[in-house]
Amino acid sequence: MNNKYAKLLVNYCLAVKPNERIYINASYLAEPLLIEVAKEVYKAGGHPYFNIELNGLNEMMLEVAEEHQLKEVNPFKKYAFENFDAYLNIRAPFDRGDDDKEPLNQEKYNLYQKSQAELNRLYFERIGNDSMRRSLCQYPTAAGAADAEMTLEDYQNFVYQSCYLFDEDPVAKWLEVRHTQQTYVDYLNKADKIHYKGPNIDITFSVKGRTWINSDGRANMPSGEVFSAPVEDTVNGTVYFSYPCIYMGKDVEGVRLEVKDGVIVKWDAEKGKEVLDKVFAIEGAHMFGEVAVGTNFNIQRTIRNILFDEKIGGSIHMAVGQSYKQCGGKNESTVHWDMITDMKNGGEIWADGTMIYQNGKFLI
């Protein structure tokens, strides 16, 4: 399966061409897939370069590194983000959450994160102007299986099924997804006022002048969603997010938000309200940066991994914090946190007064 996965990542997601340089990041746990990815890049005529993560390295750095070392920007990664043609990030965690866990030394962590701002700017600038293709994917490890509360074998099957790797021709399947979702985004890109409505949600917003994106498996694998950025001050209403979510290693469930003129003015949660209190104190996190609809019906449960959870077929999600620039969003924050609710039982989406979605499926 690693060879089939690599073919999909290299030839469909990144569409590697001769002489292109590909920056590939993963932990050493993904070695079986990395070997196959390198092979496929070479076969496509490209040049693969690797950054390999080591277990416990980040924790050790925060323990022993001094201020001048924490401020250092990795010149190899900086050069890659400035000059390379594509970036493949393969998540292969050693333990739950990896970098999502709260650091032991918050002061050092904050200093290190601040030093990475230049890399983050380069990354978002290049993917925003399409000068660097990128793909984020998952390699199934024991840690991921534990998060999903699955055996490793069941988790592997879940990951592969979500990516359509059990199909005879996964590329053909993702091209079908692209074609279907293009119908949705073409319609939505002509719309102004959107209304998410249902048992858990009654919220409106404008997307006038914003762009809906067809997430068809190239930037994320798996994918299966259409997303945009709302006009910031037009979001109004209430929403209950029925699926659990995780932030900085903390579980949060049953989130309820009340929004007025784009600002989240009231919040509560059945579990983890203290996490919400902390997040909404961060600049820009009290506004929405993304609105989206999940369309991957091979994913029907959460596994405590947003790469998969936000794609659940028959769901919508809204992210607080940072907007995607390619959608025209203007909200800025160090937070981008997706929250998900089920729409399969009475959920509706209306666009300019016309119902275009009902009970988890588009009608257009």
N, C-alpha and C positions, 0 to 999 in steps of 0.2 A: 504493500500500500504506500510505502514511502516514495517509491518511484512515481506512482500515479499522482500523489500529492505534489511532488516536486515539479512534474510536468505542468500541472495546473498553475502553480505559483509562478513559474518562470515564463511559460508560454502564453497563459491567459492573463493572470493578474498583472504581471510586470511587462509582458510582451517584449522581452529582451531582444535587442537587435545587435548585429555585429559591431564590435569595438566599444560597446557601452560598458561603463563601469558600475558595478552593483555593490552597494554597501549592505552587508548582511549581519544582523545582530541576533544572538541567541545564547542560551546557556549551553554548556557542554552536554547536557542531557539530551539535546536534540541532534546529537552527532549522526544517527542513522539517516535522518532527513537532510541534514546539512551536506552530507556526502552526495546524496542524490541531487540536491539543488545545485551544487557545484558542477556536477556532471552535465545537468541540463543547461546551465549558463554557458559552459564551454561549448556544448553542442550548438547553442544559438549564436556562438561567435563572440560572446561577451567576456568580461573579466570579473570574477567574483572575489571580493575582499571581505574578510570576516573580523568581527569583534565578538569574542567569546567571553561570556560572563562566568565568574567563579563563585561557588557557594560561600556566602558569608563575607565576600570582599567589601561590599558597601558598609556593612556593619562594622567591620574592622577599620575601614577608613575613617568613619565617624568617631571611632574610639581613639585612634592614635594620631590622625593627621592634624597639623597645625593650620592656623588661619591662612597663611600664604599658599598652602597646598590645597586647601578647600576652595580657594578663589581661582585656582588654575583651570583653564578651559582646555579640554582635550583637543590638541591641534589636529590629530588625525580625523576625529569625528567632525571637527569644524571644516576641514578641507573637504571631506566627503559631502557634507551638507551644502557646501558652496559649489562643488564641481561635479559630483557624481550624477549619473543619469537616473538611478533608481535606488530605493531603500526598502529592504525586506526585513521586517522585525518579527521574529518567531518567538512567541512567548513559550517558555519551557521552564516553569517555576520549580525551585527547589523546595519551597514551603509556602504555606498559605499567604497569598497576597504579595509576596516578594517586596517590592518597594512601596506597597500600599500600607505596610505595617507602620504604626507610629514609631518614630525613631527614639532611641534611648536618650540621645542628646539633641533636644529640639533646637537649641541655639546653633550648634554646628550644622544641623540639617538645614535650617533656614539660610545660613550663610552659603552652604553648598548649592542649594536650590537657586539662590539669587545669582550665583556665578554662572549658572546654566542658562540664564535668560537669553544670552546671545545665541546659543544653540537653538533654543525654542523659537526665537524670532526667525532665524535662518530657515528652520524646518517649515514653519507655517507660511513663510513668505514664498518658499519654493514650491510647496504643494498647492498654495493658493494661486500662483500664476502658471501652474502646470509645467514648470521647468524641471521638476523632479517627480517621477512616479513613485508611489509607495504602496506597500501592502503590509497589513498586520494580520498575523494568523496565530494559531495555537498548535503546539505539539503536545500530545497527551502524556502527562507525567503523573506519578502517584499523588503529588500534591494537588493537582487539578482534580483528580478523581475523588480525593478526600473532600475538597470543597463542594463537589457536586453530590457527595454522599452516594457514590457509585463504586463498584469494583473497577479496577484499571481496565479490564476487558470491556465492560459496559461503557465506560467513559470513552475509550478509544472508538468504539462503534458509534457513540453519540457524536463525537467530533467529526468522524468521517462521513456520517450520514448528513450532518448539518452542511457539509461542504459538497454534497452530492457525489462523493467519491465512490459510492456503491453503484452509481449509474454507469452504464457501459461507456458513455462518452460524457464526462463531467463538463467539458467545455461547451458542448452542444446544449446542455441543460442550463448553464449560466448565460449563454446567448439567448435562450428562450426567456429567462428571467429578465434580461436586459430589455428585450423587445416588449414584454408585457408591462414592465414598470415605466417604460418610456411613454406609454399611453397615459399613465397616471400623472407623470410630471408635466407632460405637455398640457394637460387640462388644468392642473394646479397652477402652472406658471401664467395662466390667464386670469386667475382668480384674485380677489381682493380680500373679502372677509371669510374667515374659516371658523366654523363652530364645531367643537368636539362636544358631543352630547351623549348621555347615557346614565345608567344607574350610579356610576361612580364619578361622573364628570359633567360639568356644564361650564364651558370656558370658550371665550371667543378671542380672536386676534386677527390682525391684518397681516397679509404677506405681500401687499402691493409694493412693487419694485424689488422684491426679494426673489431669489432663485431657488427652486426645488431641484434637488440633486437625485439622480437615479443611482443608488448604491447597489451595483450589480455584481459584486464579488471581486472587483479589481482592487479597490483601496482597502477593503476588509475581506478576509476569507475565514469564516463564512460571512455572507451578507444576506441581503433581502430586506431592504427598507427604502423608503423615499423620505427625504428630510429637507428642512429649510430653517430659516431664522425668522422669527416673528418681528414685525416692527415693534421696537422695544416698549413704547408707552401705550400700545393698543391692547395688551393682554388684560382681560377682565373675567372674573368668575371664580369658581371653586373646582377643585379636583381632589379625588382620593386615588392614590396609587396602590392598586390591589396586589401587585407583585412585590416581594421583598427586594431590598437593594443593599448595597454595601458601600461604605466610604471609609477610607483609611483603616481598613481591616475591621470596621465596626458594622454589625448588622443593624439595619433600620427597616421597620415594617409598619404598614398601615399609615403612610404619610398623608396628611390632609393639608392643603394649602388654599389660602384665600388671596386673590390677586386683585389689585385695583390700579388701573392705569399703568400697568406693567410692573408694579412693585408688589412683592410678596409681603402682605401686611399682617398675616396671621398664619401660624403653622402649628401642627401637632403631629404626634406619631404614637402608635400603639406600642412601639418599642424603639428606643434610641432617640427620643426627643432631644437629649442633650447633644447629640451629633448635629441635629438641625440647628440648635442654638449656636453652636460653634461655627458651622458653615455660613449661616446667614449674617454673621458678624464680619465675614471677609468681604472686602470691596468687590462690588459687581455681582456677588452671588445671590442677591435678593431679586435678580431679574432673570428672565429666560433667554437663553442663547440658542436653543434649538427646539423645533417641533418636528415630529416624525411619526411614520406609520410602519410597523413591522410586518413583513410579508412572507417570512420563511416558515412554512407550515411543517417542515422537518424538525423545527424547534418548537416544543410545546410545554416546556417547563424551564424554570430558572435553575442555573447551576452555580450561582454566585460569581459569574464572570460576564461582565457587561458586553464583551464582544459577541457573545451568544444571546444573552438575555434580552437585549434591546431589539433583536431581530425576530422575536417570537411572532409567528403568524397569527393575526387576529388581535394584535395589541397596538397601542400607541405609546410613545414616550415623549417626555419633555425634559430638557436639560436646563438646569439652573447654571448661570455663570457664562463662561466664554462662548461667544458666537463663532461660527465658521465664516471666515472672510469670503470664501467662494460663494456663499449664499447671500452676501451683502449685509450680514449682521454687523452691528457696531458695538455690542456689549463686550466689555473686556473684564477678565477676572482670572485669577490663578486656579479657579474652580471650573470644572465642566462635569456635572454630575447628572447622569440620566436616571429618570424615574419612570416606571412603566405601569400601565394599567390595562386590564383585559377589556376587550370590546366585543367579545363573541356573544355575549348575552344582553342584547338590547343596545349596544353601542352604535352610534351614528356619527357620520361626518357630513357636514353641510358646507357647500361652497357657494357664496353669494345667493343663498336662499334655496339651493337645489341639493337634495340629498344624494351624495355620491358614494356612500359607504354605509353598510349596514351589517350588524352581527359579525364583524370581523373581516368582511370582504368588500372590495370595491365593486361598484355597480356600473362603472364606466368602462 
